[in-house]
Amino acid sequence: MNIASIILQVITGLGLILLVLLHAGKGGGMSDMFGGGGGLSSGTASERKLDRVTVVMAVVFGLNSLFLAYQSAKGKL
């Protein structure tokens, strides 16, 4: 169970890095490099879906972090 949690933590951490980099910031961001271009693409369904996926990934990362900290405090990690 602990190895699976650690693997999940690494995967969600890398996924969060990728998802945050794909978000368009005030100046455009990296999402413009992958076909996001133009001012007409802000607020589209794909941006909202990207937001939702990022939030879900962040929640999973946070809950898994708490679980790993609890296991470590108990000395089971």
C-alpha positions in Angstrom: 0.0 0.0 0.0 2.8 2.4 0.8 4.7 1.8 -2.5 1.4 2.4 -4.4 0.9 5.6 -2.5 4.5 6.8 -3.2 4.0 6.0 -6.9 0.7 7.8 -7.0 2.4 10.8 -5.3 5.1 11.0 -8.0 2.6 10.6 -10.8 0.2 13.2 -9.5 3.1 15.6 -8.8 4.4 15.3 -12.4 0.9 15.6 -13.7 0.3 18.8 -11.7 3.5 20.3 -13.1 2.4 19.5 -16.6 -1.2 20.8 -16.1 -0.1 24.0 -14.5 2.3 24.7 -17.4 -0.5 24.1 -19.9 -2.7 26.8 -18.3 -2.8 30.1 -20.1 -1.6 32.9 -17.9 -2.1 36.6 -18.4 0.6 36.6 -21.1 -0.6 33.4 -22.9 1.5 30.7 -21.3 2.6 27.5 -22.8 -0.9 26.5 -23.9 -0.4 28.8 -26.9 2.4 26.7 -28.1 0.1 23.7 -28.5 -2.6 25.4 -30.6 -4.3 27.5 -28.0 -3.4 30.7 -29.8 -5.5 33.8 -30.3 -7.6 35.8 -28.0 -10.8 33.9 -28.9 -9.8 30.7 -27.1 -10.2 32.0 -23.5 -13.0 30.6 -21.5 -13.6 27.7 -23.9 -14.8 24.3 -22.8 -11.3 22.9 -23.1 -10.0 25.5 -20.6 -12.8 24.7 -18.2 -12.0 21.0 -18.5 -8.3 21.7 -17.9 -9.3 23.6 -14.8 -11.4 20.7 -13.4 -8.7 18.1 -14.1 -6.1 20.3 -12.4 -8.3 20.7 -9.3 -9.0 17.0 -9.1 -5.3 16.2 -9.5 -4.4 18.8 -6.8 -7.0 17.3 -4.4 -5.7 13.8 -5.0 -2.1 15.0 -4.4 -3.1 16.8 -1.2 -5.0 13.8 0.3 -2.2 11.5 -0.7 0.3 13.8 1.0 -1.7 13.7 4.2 -2.0 9.9 4.1 1.8 9.6 3.5 2.5 12.0 6.4 0.2 10.0 8.7 1.9 6.7 7.7 5.3 8.3 8.3 4.3 9.5 11.7 3.2 6.0 12.7 6.5 4.6 11.5 5.0 2.4 8.8 6.7 4.1 5.9 
